[in-house]
Amino acid sequence: MQTGGRKMTLTKDLLTLEALNADEMWEILKRGNYYRERLDKGEKAGKELKGRTIANMFFEPSTRTRMSFELAAQYLGAHVINFAHQGSSLVKGESLLDTAWNIEAMAVDCMVIRHGTSGAVKLVADNVRAAVVNAGEGKHEHPTQGLLDLLTIWRHKGRIEGLKVVIAGDILHSRVARSNIHGLTKIGAQVVVTGPATMLPDASEWPVEVETDLDRALADADCVNVLRIQKERQEQGLFPSQKEYFSFWGIDQSRLPGDMLLLHPGPMNRGIEISGRAADGPNSVILDQVTNGVAIRMAVLSLLNERGGH
């Protein structure tokens, strides 16, 4: 693994993987691997963020991302406050920026934000002094999910460059797909996206191969990352039925050769995009992704703190 000598230019925020180069991503991945090894040893009493306060500001539902950011901050010694959209003054008409400015006025050092509107997290980042981390924004990006997927692949395969990685499902509407594509291609992986034609981007939009046939896409693949199918897409007519979707594009154990990694960002719809047998089978590294999510978020928070973002 070559990371070069360039130091990370990230100084305040982590908003996208599109804005990072391979060296910068490798610095985060190496730090994440260090924290993963610490977690495996049961070392969860760090002091890197002692005296710092992290605000988790989630305007959309979340389980893995919200909890792992909270644990990451606590494992590094930070104070954590959790903001919930429901029950806040936003329901009384307060703007997003007024909310952010008021939270910053409480001496918060870093805001971790999930929002349903693309551009909302950058709007906050451009208008506060605190560090801001994008925890998933509209259809735009989910950078820490992309990083934890990269870490998972690297730890299991020993490399990322030269691997063939398939991303299957609703690519067009997925912030996870966008972050994975930016990260994987910058580090040198071959990326193939597959799914119904109604859910695939124009082949010219990204440096990826587009394939509507799942089995052709999976040929000689090293990894497959299966995206959650949002049931409202069926209501929009983007695929005929859940049964038909699974028949053509669902991942079952029979489609997974012995050494192909199976990833899924969660939450899973078992029986729609993935079978229970595959999700719980020998190729699955889905729960390992969850653990790596804590480690990557520890890495991001600690690096932002070192770069003066807090």
C-alpha positions in Angstrom: 0.0 0.0 0.0 1.5 3.3 -1.1 0.2 6.5 0.3 2.8 8.9 -0.8 4.2 11.7 1.4 1.4 14.2 1.1 -0.3 15.2 4.3 -4.0 15.6 4.5 -5.3 19.0 3.4 -8.6 18.4 5.4 -8.5 21.2 7.9 -12.0 21.9 9.1 -14.7 19.6 7.6 -15.4 16.3 5.9 -18.1 16.8 3.4 -17.4 14.6 0.4 -14.9 12.0 -0.8 -15.1 13.7 -4.2 -13.0 16.5 -2.6 -10.3 14.1 -1.3 -7.4 12.5 -3.2 -6.1 9.0 -2.7 -3.4 10.0 -0.2 -5.8 11.8 2.0 -8.2 8.9 2.0 -5.3 6.5 2.8 -4.4 8.6 5.8 -7.9 8.2 7.1 -8.0 4.5 6.4 -4.7 3.9 8.1 -5.9 5.8 11.2 -9.1 3.9 11.0 -7.3 0.6 10.9 -5.3 1.7 14.0 -8.6 2.4 15.9 -10.1 -0.9 14.7 -7.1 -2.8 16.2 -7.7 -0.8 19.4 -11.4 -1.7 19.5 -10.5 -5.4 18.9 -8.3 -5.2 22.0 -11.1 -3.6 24.0 -9.3 -0.3 24.3 -12.2 2.2 24.4 -10.9 4.9 26.9 -9.0 7.3 24.6 -8.3 10.9 25.5 -7.7 12.3 22.0 -10.9 14.4 22.2 -10.9 15.1 26.0 -12.6 18.4 26.6 -14.2 18.6 23.2 -18.0 18.5 22.5 -19.6 16.8 19.5 -23.1 17.5 18.5 -24.9 14.8 16.5 -27.5 16.6 14.4 -29.7 14.1 12.6 -32.6 15.3 10.6 -33.3 11.8 9.2 -33.7 8.5 10.9 -30.4 6.6 11.6 -29.3 3.6 13.6 -25.7 2.7 12.6 -24.4 6.1 11.6 -25.8 8.0 14.6 -24.8 5.4 17.2 -21.3 4.9 15.8 -20.5 8.6 15.7 -21.7 8.8 19.3 -19.6 5.9 20.4 -16.6 7.1 18.3 -16.7 10.4 20.1 -17.1 8.8 23.5 -14.3 6.3 23.0 -12.0 9.3 22.3 -13.1 11.1 25.5 -15.4 13.7 24.0 -18.7 15.0 25.4 -21.6 14.1 23.1 -25.0 15.8 22.7 -27.7 14.4 20.4 -30.0 16.7 18.6 -33.3 15.3 17.2 -35.4 17.2 14.7 -38.6 16.2 16.3 -39.1 18.2 19.5 -36.7 20.9 18.4 -37.5 24.6 17.5 -37.3 23.6 13.8 -40.9 22.5 14.1 -41.7 26.0 15.2 -40.1 27.5 12.1 -36.5 28.0 13.1 -34.1 27.8 10.1 -31.3 25.3 9.8 -28.7 28.0 10.1 -30.3 29.6 13.2 -30.3 26.1 14.7 -26.7 25.6 13.9 -25.6 29.0 15.1 -27.4 28.4 18.4 -25.8 25.0 18.9 -22.4 26.4 18.1 -23.0 29.2 20.7 -23.1 26.4 23.3 -19.4 25.9 22.8 -19.8 22.9 20.5 -16.5 22.0 18.7 -17.9 19.7 15.9 -21.3 19.1 14.3 -22.1 15.7 12.7 -25.0 16.3 10.4 -27.4 14.1 8.5 -29.9 15.9 6.3 -32.4 14.9 3.6 -31.5 17.9 1.3 -28.4 17.9 -0.8 -26.3 21.0 0.0 -27.7 21.5 3.5 -24.5 20.2 5.3 -22.2 22.4 3.2 -24.5 25.4 3.9 -23.9 24.9 7.6 -20.1 24.2 7.2 -19.7 27.5 5.3 -21.4 29.4 8.0 -20.0 28.1 11.3 -16.5 27.9 12.8 -17.0 24.4 14.3 -15.9 21.4 12.3 -18.7 19.8 10.3 -18.9 16.1 9.2 -21.4 15.0 6.6 -23.2 12.0 8.0 -25.3 11.4 4.9 -26.9 14.2 2.8 -29.8 13.8 0.4 -28.7 12.0 -2.8 -25.3 13.7 -2.6 -22.7 11.8 -0.5 -22.1 9.7 2.6 -18.4 10.0 3.0 -17.8 8.0 6.2 -19.9 5.1 4.8 -17.6 5.2 1.7 -14.6 5.2 4.0 -15.7 2.3 6.2 -16.5 0.3 3.1 -13.0 0.9 1.8 -11.5 0.0 5.2 -13.5 -3.3 5.2 -12.4 -4.2 1.7 -8.8 -3.4 2.5 -8.7 -5.4 5.7 -10.2 -8.5 4.0 -8.5 -8.3 0.6 -5.2 -6.7 1.6 -5.5 -4.1 -1.2 -8.0 -2.0 -3.0 -6.2 -1.1 -6.2 -6.9 -3.5 -9.0 -10.0 -5.1 -7.4 -13.3 -5.4 -9.2 -16.0 -4.1 -7.0 -19.7 -4.3 -8.0 -22.3 -1.9 -6.6 -25.8 -3.3 -7.0 -29.1 -1.7 -6.6 -30.6 1.8 -6.8 -27.4 3.6 -7.9 -29.1 6.7 -9.2 -30.6 7.8 -5.9 -27.9 6.6 -3.6 -25.5 8.8 -1.6 -23.7 5.6 -0.5 -23.0 4.7 -4.2 -21.6 8.1 -4.9 -19.2 8.1 -2.1 -18.1 4.5 -2.8 -17.5 5.3 -6.5 -15.4 8.4 -5.7 -13.3 6.5 -3.1 -12.9 3.2 -5.0 -12.0 4.8 -8.4 -9.5 7.3 -6.9 -7.7 4.4 -5.2 -7.6 2.4 -8.3 -10.4 -0.2 -8.2 -12.6 -1.1 -11.1 -16.2 -0.3 -10.4 -19.2 -1.9 -12.1 -22.7 -0.7 -11.2 -25.7 -2.9 -11.8 -29.5 -2.8 -11.3 -32.6 -2.0 -13.2 -32.0 0.5 -16.1 -34.4 2.9 -14.3 -32.1 3.1 -11.3 -28.8 3.4 -13.2 -26.9 6.6 -14.0 -25.8 7.7 -17.5 -22.6 5.8 -18.2 -20.8 9.1 -18.9 -21.5 10.5 -15.4 -18.9 8.5 -13.5 -15.8 6.5 -14.3 -17.7 3.2 -13.9 -19.0 0.4 -16.1 -22.8 0.1 -16.2 -24.4 -3.3 -16.6 -28.1 -4.2 -16.3 -27.4 -8.0 -16.0 -26.4 -8.9 -12.4 -24.7 -12.1 -13.3 -22.6 -10.5 -16.0 -21.7 -7.7 -13.6 -20.6 -10.3 -10.9 -18.3 -12.2 -13.2 -14.8 -12.3 -11.7 -15.8 -9.7 -9.1 -13.9 -9.5 -5.8 -16.6 -7.7 -3.9 -20.2 -6.8 -4.2 -21.8 -3.9 -2.2 -25.6 -4.3 -2.2 -27.7 -1.2 -1.7 -31.0 -1.0 0.1 -34.0 -0.8 -2.2 -36.4 1.8 -1.0 -39.9 0.5 -1.3 -41.2 3.8 -2.5 -39.2 3.2 -5.7 -41.7 0.4 -6.6 -44.5 2.9 -6.1 -42.8 5.2 -8.5 -42.7 2.5 -11.1 -38.9 2.0 -11.2 -39.3 -1.8 -10.8 -42.4 -4.0 -11.2 -42.5 -5.9 -8.0 -40.3 -6.9 -5.0 -40.4 -10.6 -6.1 -39.3 -9.7 -9.6 -36.6 -7.4 -8.3 -35.1 -10.2 -6.2 -35.3 -12.6 -9.1 -33.3 -10.4 -11.4 -31.1 -8.3 -9.1 -31.2 -9.8 -5.6 -28.1 -11.3 -4.1 -28.5 -14.9 -2.9 -25.7 -17.3 -1.7 -25.8 -19.0 -5.1 -24.5 -15.9 -6.8 -21.5 -15.6 -4.4 -18.3 -17.6 -5.2 -16.1 -18.6 -2.3 -13.9 -15.5 -2.0 -16.3 -12.7 -3.0 -16.9 -10.2 -0.2 -20.5 -9.3 0.4 -21.2 -5.8 1.8 -24.4 -3.9 2.6 -24.6 -0.4 4.2 -27.8 -1.3 6.0 -30.6 -1.3 6.8 -31.3 -4.5 4.9 -34.6 -5.5 3.2 -34.1 -9.3 3.4 -35.8 -11.0 0.6 -35.8 -7.9 -1.7 -32.2 -6.9 -2.5 -30.5 -9.7 -0.4 -31.4 -13.1 0.9 -31.1 -13.9 4.6 -28.9 -16.9 3.7 -26.4 -14.5 1.9 -26.6 -11.8 4.6 -25.7 -14.3 7.3 -23.4 -16.5 5.1 -19.6 -17.0 4.9 -19.1 -14.2 2.3 -20.8 -11.6 4.4 -18.8 -8.9 6.1 -21.8 -6.7 7.0 -21.3 -6.8 10.7 -17.6 -6.1 10.2 -18.6 -3.0 8.3 -20.5 -1.8 11.4 -17.4 -2.2 13.6 -15.3 -0.5 11.0 -17.8 2.3 11.0 -16.9 3.1 14.6 -13.2 3.0 13.8 -13.5 5.2 10.7 -15.5 7.8 12.6 -13.0 7.8 15.4 -10.3 8.4 12.7 -12.2 11.3 11.1 -13.0 13.0 14.4 -9.4 12.7 15.7 -7.8 13.9 12.4 -10.2 16.9 12.3 -9.2 17.7 15.8 -5.5 17.5 15.0 -5.9 19.7 11.9 -7.5 22.4 14.0 -11.1 21.8 13.0 -12.4 21.7 16.6 
